[in-house]
Amino acid sequence: MYSVKQISLWLLNCWKGYHKMSIINTATGLVSVVLSLAFVWASKRVIDTATGDYKGSLLTAGLWLGSLIVAEIILFIIQRWVRNSLGVRTQNSIQQYFFRHLLHSEWHSKKTYHSGDILNRLERDVTDVVDILTQTIPATIVVFFQLGTAFWFLCLMDSSLAWVTVGILPVFIIMSRLYMLKMRSINKNVRESDSAIQSILQESVQNRMVLKTLEQCDNTIVKLDKRQGILRSQIMDRTRFSIFANTTLSIGFSGGYFIAFMWGAYRLSEGEITFGVMTAFMQLVARIQGPVLNITQLIPTFISVLTACERLMELEEQPLEADGEPQKLDDKGGVKIENLTFQYNPEENSKKVLENFSYSFPPGSCTAILGETGSGKTTLIRLMLALLHPTSGRITVYNDHQEFEVNALTRCNFVYVPQGNSLFSGTIRENMLMGRPDATEDDIRTALEYACADFVYKLKDGLDTRCSEKGGGLSEGQAQRIAIARALLRRGSILLLDEATSALDLETEKNLLQRLTQGEHGKTLIFVTHRLAVMEYCNQTLKIENRKE
């Protein structure tokens, strides 16, 4: 758990980047306070003029009062416009910052989060942080300014009434401290349960077919109900504590108001103050105790934000990949592996997936990587792509006159087709352009033909055919061929195919392999496969043995 000081410094750093709206909201809020106090003064002047306690024109006093009412309405419209227009921009900007950080962070971090939890952080937690930066902090400044100016104004009229009115403040300060300590712990538990529920919902929707075939729909609903029950219990605990704390404070403020009101009534009956002063006092009491009550309502917001900040700070701690200019080979490339050892958790002395492993994939070669499940084939591919990092040893991409040790900047040399369906929702054209955004119609057609995916042009809408999440609407084999075609559009010279023909029938697989190995695309081919048919088209074979420890 981060300290309040750490969170405050982090928020300050965020505020520096998005201070425009905060400053505007603060400024308009301060103007609103000034107008409200001017309204109190104008009301007192109208009443004192009407009762004869002040010699002046009632019409002039009324015009001043009407002008202030109009000014407050105009200011309200401005505040609403600013809040809605700049608020969305700030929300989008901060959300994009964390989304960008997430996409550019290390793929395999020691600390991982469920995708549902990450979405909860990017949505709810970002919203909470935006609210405190653009709304809550300005509101707090305005509340204290209103409290101070109203107290000062009341002192000018009658100092004894002012001090009676604020007599409850010490009690408020003590209780708010205790309230924050308790509520911070409760709120963190609530947010974690909320993330767990979103994780269940998201995972279940994504794997609905699996749940149906396993006949686990009802059990999943029971699992969700249990989680919701935990959240419900936590929310009720928070509600009970909040009601108790707010009721106690309200009783205190009501008591203070009653005492101050009776004291004012007594002084009015004795002729020590005018009716106008008493009327102004009634309005100012609301402007003193009202802000204090507003602060009590802001405390839960601050507590919620402490939790939101902690959760976003955790995301921000994930290390970023190397940044800079891509390290691209200017000719057909190969891959060289030297004395490579890899463990997923070396600090825990976990099993070595690969140990002192060396191999070379020369430029222009075609290699089949074979091995049992769990032997490290896919791990090796991820190491080449710098998604994982060697425990020791090194991997380089090279040609006759260049050599780079693999990192995020050398990923541009690779074309990767992962296992399974990797299409995104949208049109086939949009999916293809993810391989190369500037690809022409001819480029797309050539890639589809190489991948035996020219069936696309026989579809009713052709390239503009829409598919849902994970290529919904297409068969597994069709989606797999489109994914291969998309990869072929990339300009990388090393093509990695991880079980990329697993969903194809034998005839289609044969045609695809012939086109890939005999075509003029000029790429180095590396197949991870269990299918012996692939080996016939390769000029070298690498078999990885499953290590036993």
N, C-alpha and C positions, 0 to 999 in steps of 0.2 A: 504494500500500500504506500502510495506517495504521500509526502507531507503536504500540508496546506501551503507552505512556502513554495515547494516545487511546482505545485499545480498553479499557484498564483503567477509565478514567473513564466510558466508555459502559456498561460492565458494572456499575459502581457505581451508575449512575443507574437501570439496570434492576433491580438488587438492591433499591433503596429501595422499588420498587413491589411486590416479591414476596419480602419478607424473612421473612415468617412461617414458611414451611416451612424455610428455611435456618437460622433461629435454633433451631427445634425439633430439626432434625436434628443441629445442632452440640451442643445441650444434651444430647440423648440419647447422642450419641457420647462426650462428655466423661464422662458418668455411667458409660458402658460401660468407659472406661479406668480410672476409679477402682475399679470393681468388679473388673476384671481384676487390678489391682495388689493389691487386697485379697485376691483369690484366691491370688496368689503368697505374700503374707504368711501366709495361713491354711494353705497347703500346707507352708510352712517350719515353722510352729508344730506341725502334726501330726507331721512327720518328726522334729523336734527332741524332741518329747514322747515319741515312740515309741523313740528311740535314747537317751533319758535326758539329752540335752544341755539340756533345759528341763524344769523341775519344774512339772507341771500336770496337769489332767485330760485324758486322751486323748478321752473322750466329748465334753467341752465343745469341744475343738478341732475334732473331727469335725462337731459340730452347726454350728459357725461356717462350716466349709467347705461343708457341704450347703446352708445358707441362702444362701450366695453363689452357688452353682450355680443354685438356684431363681430368685434375683433376676436373674441373667443371662438365663435363659430368658424370664422375664416382659418384661424390657427388649427382648429380640429381637423378641417379638411386637408390642410397642408400636412399635418402629422400623419393622417391616414394614407395619403398619397406616398409620402416618403417611406413609410413603413412597408407598404406593399411592393413598391417598385424596387427600392434598394435592398429590401430584405431577401427577395428571391435571388438577386445577383450574388449577395454574400453567401447565401446557402449553397448555391451552385458552385461558387468558387472554392469554398472550404471542402465541399464534398469531392470536387475534382482533385484537390490537392491530396487528400488521403487515398483516393482511388488510384491516382498516378503513383503515389508512393507504394501502394500495395502491388501494382502491376510491375514496378521496377525493383521490387525487393527480391532478395534471394528466394529461389523457388523452394528449396528445402531448408527450412529454418528449424532450429532445435525446438522452438515453441510454436506449435501449430494451433490453428483455430478452425472450428467448423465453419463452413461457408455460410450457414444460417446466422451464426454469431457475428461473422464479419459484416453481413448485410445489415444486421441490427445495429451494429456500431456505425456503419456508414449512413444510416438513415436516422434513427432515433438519437444516437449520441451526438451526431453532427448537428442535428436540429437543436438539441439542448445547448450546445456550445454557441451556436449562432444566436440563439435567443439571449444568452447572458451577455454576449459581446455587443449586440445591437439593441437589446431591449432592457434587460435586467440591470446592467451597470448604469446606463443612462437614467433609468427609473430610480435607482438607488441614490444617485447624485441629486436628482431632482427632489426626491423625498426629503433628504437631509437639508437641502436648500430651503424647501418649503417649511420644514420644521423650524429651522433657524429664523427665517424671515417672519413667520407667523408669531413665534415667541417674542421676537424683537418688537413687532408691531403691537402685540398685546402689552408688552412692558411699557411702551409709550403711553398707552391708555390707562393701564392699572397694573403695576408690578405684582401686587399681592395675588390678583387673579391668575397672572401668568405662572407664578411658582406653584400655586395650588394645582393648576392644570397639568404640569409636567411632573408632579410628585411621584407618579407611578413608574417613571423611567428606570430607576435603579432596579426595581423588581423585574422589569422587562429585560434588562441587560443580563441579569443572573440567569433567568429562565431560558433565554435564547441560547446561552452557552451550553446548558445542559441539553437543550432540545437538539442542537446541531450534532453533538456527540452521539446521541442515541439514534437519530434519524439517518445519519450517514451510513451506519452499519446496516440498518433495515433496508435502506434504499439500494445498497449494493446487492443484497440478496435478491431483491425484487427484480433488478435489471438482469442478473444472471439467469433467473428462472424464465424471464421473458425471452432471453436469447435461446435458452434450451427449447422452449416451445416453438419458436420460429425455426429452429434447426430440424425438429421433428416434422413440422409441416412441409418445409422445403424438400427434405430428403424423401418424404413419403410421396409427394407429388411427382418428383423426378423419377421415382422407382415404383410407380403405381402398378405397372404390369408385373413386376417381380412380387409385389405384395399379393396381387390377385392369384398368381400361379402358386405361391406358397400358402395361400389361404390364410394370410396374416392380417387382413384388413381389420377385423374386429379386435385382434390383439393390439394392433397399432393404435386404434381408437382408445383402448383401455390405457395404453401407455401415455397417450396424450392427456387423457382425463386425469391420470395421477399427477402429471406435471402441472396441469392447470389447477388441480387441487392444492398443490404446494404453493403456487403463485397466489391463489385466492386467499390462503391462510396468511401469507406474508403481507398481502395488501390489507387484510383486515387488521393485522397487528399494527401496521403503519397508520391505518385510519383511526384505530382506537387511541393510539398515543397522540396523534395529531389533534384529535377532538379534545382530549383531556388538556393538552397544552394550550390550545387556542381558547378553550372555554375558561381556563384559569386566567389567562391574560385579558379576555373580554370582561370578566367579572371585575378585575382590577381597574380596567379603563372605565368601565361603567360607574364604578364607585368613585373614581377620581372626577368623572364628569358630573356626577350628582353633587358631590361636595362643592365643586367649583360653581355649579349652577346655583345652588342654595346660597353660597357666599355672595355671588353677584346679585341675586334677588334681594338679599338682605341689604346690601349697599345701595341698591336702587330705591328700596323703600325708605332708607335713611336720607335720600337725596344726595348721596355722595357721588353718584355717577348718573349720566343722562340715559334716557331710553335708547338713544342712538348708540351709546357706548355699549349698553347691554346687548343690543342687537348685533353689533359688530363682534362682541365677545362670543356670542352664540355661534357665529360663523367661524371665528378664529379657533374656537375649541375644536371644531371639526377639522380645521387645517393643521392642528397640532397633534391631536390624538389620532386623526385619520392617517397621517403619514406613519405614525408609530405602528398602527395596525397593519398598514401596507408593508412595513418592514417585516412583521411577523409572517405575512403571506409570501414575502420574497425569500425567507429563510429556506422553505422546502425547495425552492428553485435553485438556490445556491448549493444545497446538499445534493440535489439531483445532478447538478453540473459537476460537482466534485467527482461523482461516480463516472459521469460521461467523459470527463477529461482523463481520468485514470485509464479508461478503456481505450481511448484514442491514443494516449501516450504509449500504451503497450503496443499498438499497431505501428506507431512511428518508430519504435525501437528495433523493428525488424531491419536487418542490415540491407543496404541497397547494393545492387550489382554495380560493376565497374561502368563508368560513364565516359564517353569520349567518342572520337571518330572510329568508325568500324575498321577493323584490321582485315582487309579483304585481299585475298590472293588474286593476282592479275592473270592467272592462267589455271588450267585444270589442276585441282589439288588432291593431296592424299592425306592420310592420317597415320601418325607414328605414336606408338604407345611404348613407354620405357619404364620398366621396373615398377609397375603400377600396383599399389595396394590400396584397398578401400574397405572401410567399415562405416556402417551407418551411425554408430555411437561409440567412437573410439575411447571416450572417457569412461565408458561402462565396460570396456574390454569385450565388446560384442563380437560376434562371429565375423571373420574376414571374408567378405564376399569374393574379393579378388586379392591375390597375394603375389608380389614380384612378377606381375604379368607383363609380357612384352609382345608386341605384334606390329606389323606394318601393313597398311592398306595403300599400296602405291597409286599414284594418279592414274586414272583410267581403268583401274582394276574393277572386277566384279566379285564380291565375296559373300558367301553364305555363312552366317553365324548360327551354329547349332548348339543344342544343349538341353538338359532337362529343365523342367520348371523350377525356378528358384536358383539356377546356377549362376545368374548374374548377367544374362544377355541384355535385358532392358536397362539394367544398371549401367552397363558399359556404354550404351547409346546415350544415356543421360549425362554420363561423364564427358563424352565427346562434345555434347551441347552445352557444357558448363552449367547444367542445372544442378549437378552435384560436383563436389571437389575432391580430388584424390587425398587419401590420408598420407600417402607418400608416392614418389615417382611423378611422372609428368606425361601429358598428352600434347602433341603438337600437330598443327596443320601445316602443310608445306607443298612447295613445288621445286623446280630446279634452282630457283634463286631467292626464294622467300621461305621464312619459317616463323610461325607464331605459336606460343604456348596458348592452349585454349582458355578462353574466358568469355564473358558476355559479349565482348566486342568482336570475337571471331565467329559468332553464331551466324553471321551473314554468309559464311561460306557453306552452310549446310542447308539442305532441303529435307524436311522431316515429315514423315507420315506415321503418326502414332497408331497404336492398337485401337480397334473399335471405331465407332462413329464419331467423327470430330467436326461435323457440320454445325453451323450456327443457324438460328431462325432468320428468315429473310429469303430473298430470291437466290437462285443458283448463280446468277451474275454477281450478286454482292459477295457470295462465298468465294467465287473465283477471284474477284478483285482483291481479296485479302492476301492472295499470293503475290500479286503485283498490281498496285492501284492504278498504274498507267498502262496496263495491258490493253492492246487493241482487240478488236473483234477477231482478227486473224490469229493473234497470239492465243486467245481463248480457245478458238476452234482447233488449232494445232495441238494444244495441251490436252483437250478432251479426246482427240483422236488417238494420241499416244497412249492415253489411259483407258482406251476402249470405252469411253464415256460419251461417244457422239450420239448415243440414244437420246441425249438431252434435246437435240433438235427435232426429235419426233414427238416430244411432249407438246401439248396444246399451246402453252405459252413459252416454249423454248427456254432460253436463258432466264426469262422473267418468271418462270414457274416458282411459286413460293413453297417453301418447306418450313415446317415448324421446328421446335427445339430438337436438337440431335438428329436433324434430317428427317423429321416426321413427314410422311407422305411418300417417301422413297423406300425401296427395299434396302436391306443392309448392304448387298452387293453394289447397288447403284450409288448409295451414299459413299461407299469406300472408294469406288472409281473416281467420283467427283473430287474426293479429298486428295487422291493421287494427282489428278489433273491440276488442282489448285497448287499443290506442292511443286509441280513441274514448271509453273509460271515463275517461281522464284529463280533468281540469278545465281544462287549458290551452286558450286561445282561438285558437291558431295551429297549424294542422295541416300538418306537413311530410311529404310522401310521396316517398321517393327510389326511383324505379322500382318502386313498390309494387304495380303491376298487371301486372308483367312475366310472371308465371306463370299469368295468367288467360286463358281463352278470350274471344273477342270479345263474345259475348253476356253473359257474367258481368261482364266489364269494363264494358260499357255500363250494365247494371243498377246496378253499384256506383257508377259516376260519377254517374248520375242521383240516386241516394239521397244521395250526399255533397254534391252541388252544389245540390240542391233541397230537402234536408231542413231540419229546424228546429233542428239542433245549434248553429247560429250561430257557426261557426268561420271564420277566415280560412284559405283553402286555398292551399298552394304545392306544385305538382307538379314534380318533376324527372323528365323522361321523354324517351324517344326516339319514343314512339308518338303519331302525329298525331291519333289518335282523341280523345286527352285534350284537345287544343286546342279542340275543339268546345264543351266545357263550361266554358271559361275566358273571363273578360272582359278579360284582358290576357296578353300573351306576352312573355317575356324570352328573347332569344337571346344566348348567350355565345359569342363567337368564340374559337377556339383561338389563343393568342398564339404568335408565332414570333419567336425572337431569334437 
